[in-house]
Amino acid sequence: MIEIKNLYKSYGPVDVLNGINLTLDQKGIIAILGPNGSGKTTMIKTILGMVIAQKGDILLNGESVKNKWSYRDQISYLPQIANFPQNLSVTELIGMIKNLRTQQADDVALIELFGLTPFLDKKLGTLSGGTRQKVNIVLTFMFDSPLVILDEPTTGLDPVALIHLKKIINEEKQKGKMILITTHIMNLVEEISDQVIFILDGNIYFNGTVSGLKSQTKQTNLEHAIAAILEKNHA
């Protein structure tokens, strides 16, 4: 369970998170939505300890994560932009990440699934963006973590790789995990999410199901529902 209490974060004069309070205790797929600059990635990074809030606290399974690091071993994280060392090969990177984590890794099936075998000895700097994203996915899902955080995971993926990703996400859900996902792909949200949280200007404007969001905004599809919230709050 994740408890976010009165979380504030600003960068200079810009308030990114404005006293967010949120409890996430539902296993399954939770989509965190919002326009660019809404605060969703900042909120995720505070959970990970990559960003330190000026006020508030985050509790993971009842314990504050403030000034701690060991809890991260129970989280698998796929960043929006993976800045890999360009001079490492794919095999070297996977080995390095395995050495950093205490969990047992299972990467063989994932490498085969995403067709990465021909690229294992290639330098990361020579790979296309889509191939690097597949490597990013392998690094994320090769550990059996109870909490999975995916920040724009579909970036650069071809249709076949996207099908594989959705299958993996649903398999992780069936294991009883909590999966947080940010994405701008609304049909993906409608297809896989159990819960939707919409953040705007550092505040939570909706927390519920896709059907609940449609009902609240009197819209028939998710894109129009999101647009209705934006229009109402920026009118």
MOSULHU-V693445 format. One record per residue. N is the residue number from 1. PHI is phi in whole degrees, -180 to 180 (* if undefined). OMEGA is omega in whole degrees, 0 to 359 (none if undefined). Layout:
<<N | PHI | OMEGA> <N | PHI | OMEGA>>
This chain:
<<1 | * | 177> <2 | -115 | 175> <3 | -119 | 178> <4 | -109 | 188> <5 | -120 | 171> <6 | 51 | 188> <7 | -86 | 178> <8 | -121 | 173> <9 | -149 | 176> <10 | -133 | 172> <11 | -117 | 186> <12 | 63 | 181> <13 | -81 | 186> <14 | -96 | 176> <15 | -84 | 183> <16 | -98 | 175> <17 | -124 | 188> <18 | -113 | 177> <19 | 75 | 182> <20 | -70 | 172> <21 | -123 | 185> <22 | -157 | 174> <23 | -119 | 179> <24 | -114 | 182> <25 | -127 | 181> <26 | -97 | 174> <27 | -69 | 181> <28 | 126 | 187> <29 | -102 | 182> <30 | -113 | 180> <31 | -90 | 177> <32 | -106 | 188> <33 | -113 | 177> <34 | 160 | 178> <35 | -68 | 176> <36 | -57 | 180> <37 | 85 | 183> <38 | -78 | 180> <39 | 112 | 185> <40 | -67 | 179> <41 | -69 | 177> <42 | -62 | 179> <43 | -62 | 178> <44 | -61 | 183> <45 | -70 | 174> <46 | -72 | 175> <47 | -61 | 182> <48 | -81 | 184> <49 | 81 | 179> <50 | -83 | 175> <51 | -128 | 180> <52 | -105 | 180> <53 | -76 | 177> <54 | -74 | 180> <55 | -141 | 175> <56 | 96 | 184> <57 | -151 | 174> <58 | -127 | 179> <59 | -113 | 175> <60 | -113 | 185> <61 | 53 | 174> <62 | 87 | 181> <63 | -117 | 179> <64 | -63 | 178> <65 | -93 | 185> <66 | -63 | 178> <67 | 62 | 178> <68 | -123 | 181> <69 | -138 | 187> <70 | -64 | 181> <71 | -62 | 182> <72 | -64 | 180> <73 | -68 | 178> <74 | -98 | 182> <75 | -123 | 169> <76 | -106 | 188> <77 | -128 | 173> <78 | -111 | 182> <79 | -75 | 179> <80 | -65 | 177> <81 | -124 | 181> <82 | -97 | 180> <83 | -90 | 181> <84 | -76 | 170> <85 | -61 | 189> <86 | -67 | 185> <87 | -91 | 178> <88 | -87 | 171> <89 | -83 | 179> <90 | -59 | 179> <91 | -61 | 180> <92 | -66 | 179> <93 | -65 | 179> <94 | -60 | 179> <95 | -63 | 180> <96 | -65 | 180> <97 | -67 | 176> <98 | -59 | 181> <99 | -70 | 181> <100 | -82 | 184> <101 | -103 | 178> <102 | -87 | 181> <103 | -76 | 173> <104 | -73 | 181> <105 | -106 | 177> <106 | -130 | 186> <107 | -107 | 189> <108 | -62 | 182> <109 | -65 | 180> <110 | -67 | 178> <111 | -60 | 179> <112 | -69 | 182> <113 | -59 | 183> <114 | -95 | 174> <115 | 63 | 185> <116 | -94 | 183> <117 | -54 | 180> <118 | -67 | 185> <119 | -104 | 189> <120 | -60 | 182> <121 | -97 | 180> <122 | -88 | 178> <123 | -70 | 182> <124 | -61 | 180> <125 | -67 | 180> <126 | -96 | 186> <127 | -87 | 175> <128 | -71 | 179> <129 | -60 | 180> <130 | -66 | 179> <131 | -69 | 177> <132 | -62 | 178> <133 | -67 | 176> <134 | -64 | 175> <135 | -61 | 178> <136 | -58 | 179> <137 | -66 | 177> <138 | -60 | 180> <139 | -60 | 182> <140 | -75 | 190> <141 | -95 | 180> <142 | -79 | 175> <143 | -110 | 182> <144 | -93 | 183> <145 | -97 | 180> <146 | -71 | 179> <147 | -122 | 180> <148 | -121 | 180> <149 | -121 | 184> <150 | -122 | 181> <151 | -103 | 182> <152 | 51 | 187> <153 | -72 | 186> <154 | -88 | 185> <155 | -56 | 174> <156 | 81 | 184> <157 | -82 | 173> <158 | -79 | 184> <159 | -56 | 181> <160 | -67 | 179> <161 | -63 | 178> <162 | -65 | 176> <163 | -61 | 179> <164 | -62 | 180> <165 | -61 | 180> <166 | -62 | 178> <167 | -64 | 179> <168 | -63 | 180> <169 | -59 | 180> <170 | -68 | 176> <171 | -66 | 178> <172 | -66 | 176> <173 | -61 | 181> <174 | -65 | 176> <175 | -81 | 178> <176 | 87 | 182> <177 | -90 | 170> <178 | -99 | 182> <179 | -124 | 176> <180 | -98 | 183> <181 | -137 | 170> <182 | -107 | 180> <183 | -163 | 172> <184 | -101 | 182> <185 | -91 | 188> <186 | -69 | 179> <187 | -68 | 175> <188 | -67 | 179> <189 | -60 | 180> <190 | -63 | 185> <191 | -75 | 192> <192 | -118 | 191> <193 | -83 | 174> <194 | -98 | 183> <195 | -145 | 180> <196 | -126 | 174> <197 | -121 | 180> <198 | -110 | 181> <199 | -111 | 178> <200 | -143 | 179> <201 | 53 | 176> <202 | 77 | 179> <203 | -126 | 177> <204 | -88 | 182> <205 | -103 | 178> <206 | -156 | 175> <207 | -147 | 183> <208 | 178 | 181> <209 | -96 | 176> <210 | -60 | 180> <211 | -64 | 178> <212 | -66 | 178> <213 | -67 | 177> <214 | -63 | 180> <215 | -65 | 182> <216 | -64 | 183> <217 | -95 | 180> <218 | 58 | 179> <219 | -120 | 183> <220 | -101 | 175> <221 | -136 | 189> <222 | -68 | 180> <223 | -60 | 179> <224 | -69 | 178> <225 | -65 | 177> <226 | -64 | 179> <227 | -61 | 180> <228 | -65 | 178> <229 | -65 | 181> <230 | -64 | 180> <231 | -65 | 181> <232 | -65 | 187> <233 | -94 | 177> <234 | -122 | 181> <235 | -73 | none>>
